[in-house]
């Protein structure tokens, strides 16, 4: 991705909005992103729209103007937003558009994500007997990781408390109340060792990004952000992955490890160069594991790094400065675009009360999704 | 109990011999040797095998809220729902199999401990037309021997 810049970002708040349709939230996010970019809808030449609950997310153009452009609906689980962004960027690199748009919107009911096992090609008994819950994967992965690498429950609580504290500084976040580590640890378990306040929850919201040919970006924006890499990888045989009745015992790394390595290589940037990161925090354990899987530390080093404030807004590598999934919730189609929205604000130096101090020219986003997908972007000024 | 008709939750998942020593039914690929569970009889390049009954606990978690139903067909009344545990057990055939665990107390589960396959009652359903009630059985893994309570898990796994 040497030739693509982000010139505008827009976000509808995440949370619960009774009576408001997901598509209306998506249209609002698009209008905000267009205004931020200083371009009109009629200048957009191609668009990619992602959603779980809206079966035809491409219909959002009906709320903006029927200009006849190619619009594509996309879905790849929790990595959906990455697909929208990377396809828009590839279209620009391939000369199919100078200006393209990526949008995601969703509106989920309360409670854990669920569905029939058949949507993932799994047998019915797997759902009937209470095994088809994605949250089991998160509990089981961090439980083993803690045993193998010496991570304590207190570290999980520190991650959750940090994300709720950051969310309190974000006017677009859903959960804006800080919470003590003690209260997080004392809450009932949902899936051992993860308590109720160590998980994100499905909710509602939308986010959009306007992308542009890099050599044209300065016409539209005084602070374009360069999309240095966008890489997605699926699982390899032997990876420990969600919703698997069985797995090969030969352990191989998560797809995140491969997506991350490919993104660093593409961008010509190493983890030590990153100033601010968004890491998929479906739960507090995921953020701990993803620090290592994305190359920011060795397995087990998180225990000390997090205790030392390394991932706080004032730390060496601030992580999930907008509160992440834990404070924002997860409208699946929009979640990864929220990550990019935050990184763009941080790189512009316009993140307000949660602006990272010090250098802020390299940002990083990471998604992990069912049934085993890792997706990374690297953004630079 | 004699008027209960016992049925497996699905055909082709496990053997159910009278000696009480059930085994899971898996597929082994003739070329690669890769073992998968459940078996996939639709593939023509695999052999059906029976998995070992004992292995070690690879990892586990608990389920402490009522799972969304559908697809869950177990107890969904929050007042009578009981937390259960699930985990992966590593078997000698080079496979991790996910299953319910008979033990759900975190103090009594340790990564690396020996587990064995058992069949457990899952739900009871009324019979059709006044016939006998049906007890649905599923597979689960049970600790082979009780372990001493531990304050925290070590790194022995």
Boltz contact constraints between the chains, C-beta under 6 A:
constraints:
  - contact:
      token1: [A, 114]
      token2: [B, 68]
      max_distance: 6.0
  - contact:
      token1: [A, 116]
      token2: [B, 71]
      max_distance: 6.0
  - contact:
      token1: [A, 125]
      token2: [B, 9]
      max_distance: 6.0
  - contact:
      token1: [A, 125]
      token2: [B, 10]
      max_distance: 6.0
  - contact:
      token1: [A, 127]
      token2: [B, 71]
      max_distance: 6.0
  - contact:
      token1: [A, 128]
      token2: [B, 71]
      max_distance: 6.0
  - contact:
      token1: [A, 128]
      token2: [B, 73]
      max_distance: 6.0
  - contact:
      token1: [A, 129]
      token2: [B, 138]
      max_distance: 6.0
  - contact:
      token1: [A, 130]
      token2: [B, 67]
      max_distance: 6.0
  - contact:
      token1: [A, 130]
      token2: [B, 72]
      max_distance: 6.0
  - contact:
      token1: [A, 130]
      token2: [B, 74]
      max_distance: 6.0
  - contact:
      token1: [A, 131]
      token2: [B, 86]
      max_distance: 6.0
  - contact:
      token1: [A, 132]
      token2: [B, 71]
      max_distance: 6.0
  - contact:
      token1: [A, 133]
      token2: [B, 67]
      max_distance: 6.0
  - contact:
      token1: [A, 136]
      token2: [B, 61]
      max_distance: 6.0
  - contact:
      token1: [A, 136]
      token2: [B, 86]
      max_distance: 6.0
  - contact:
      token1: [A, 139]
      token2: [B, 61]
      max_distance: 6.0
  - contact:
      token1: [A, 140]
      token2: [B, 59]
      max_distance: 6.0
  - contact:
      token1: [A, 140]
      token2: [B, 61]
      max_distance: 6.0
  - contact:
      token1: [A, 143]
      token2: [B, 59]
      max_distance: 6.0
  - contact:
      token1: [A, 143]
      token2: [B, 61]
      max_distance: 6.0
  - contact:
      token1: [A, 144]
      token2: [B, 59]
      max_distance: 6.0
  - contact:
      token1: [A, 147]
      token2: [B, 111]
      max_distance: 6.0
  - contact:
      token1: [A, 147]
      token2: [B, 153]
      max_distance: 6.0
  - contact:
      token1: [A, 147]
      token2: [B, 157]
      max_distance: 6.0
  - contact:
      token1: [A, 189]
      token2: [B, 64]
      max_distance: 6.0
  - contact:
      token1: [A, 190]
      token2: [B, 64]
      max_distance: 6.0
  - contact:
      token1: [A, 190]
      token2: [B, 65]
      max_distance: 6.0
  - contact:
      token1: [A, 191]
      token2: [B, 61]
      max_distance: 6.0
  - contact:
      token1: [A, 191]
      token2: [B, 62]
      max_distance: 6.0
  - contact:
      token1: [A, 192]
      token2: [B, 61]
      max_distance: 6.0
  - contact:
      token1: [A, 192]
      token2: [B, 62]
      max_distance: 6.0
  - contact:
      token1: [A, 192]
      token2: [B, 106]
      max_distance: 6.0
  - contact:
      token1: [A, 245]
      token2: [B, 98]
      max_distance: 6.0
  - contact:
      token1: [A, 246]
      token2: [B, 36]
      max_distance: 6.0
  - contact:
      token1: [A, 246]
      token2: [B, 37]
      max_distance: 6.0
  - contact:
      token1: [A, 246]
      token2: [B, 95]
      max_distance: 6.0
  - contact:
      token1: [A, 246]
      token2: [B, 97]
      max_distance: 6.0
  - contact:
      token1: [A, 247]
      token2: [B, 96]
      max_distance: 6.0
  - contact:
      token1: [A, 249]
      token2: [B, 90]
      max_distance: 6.0
  - contact:
      token1: [A, 249]
      token2: [B, 94]
      max_distance: 6.0
  - contact:
      token1: [A, 249]
      token2: [B, 95]
      max_distance: 6.0
  - contact:
      token1: [A, 249]
      token2: [B, 96]
      max_distance: 6.0
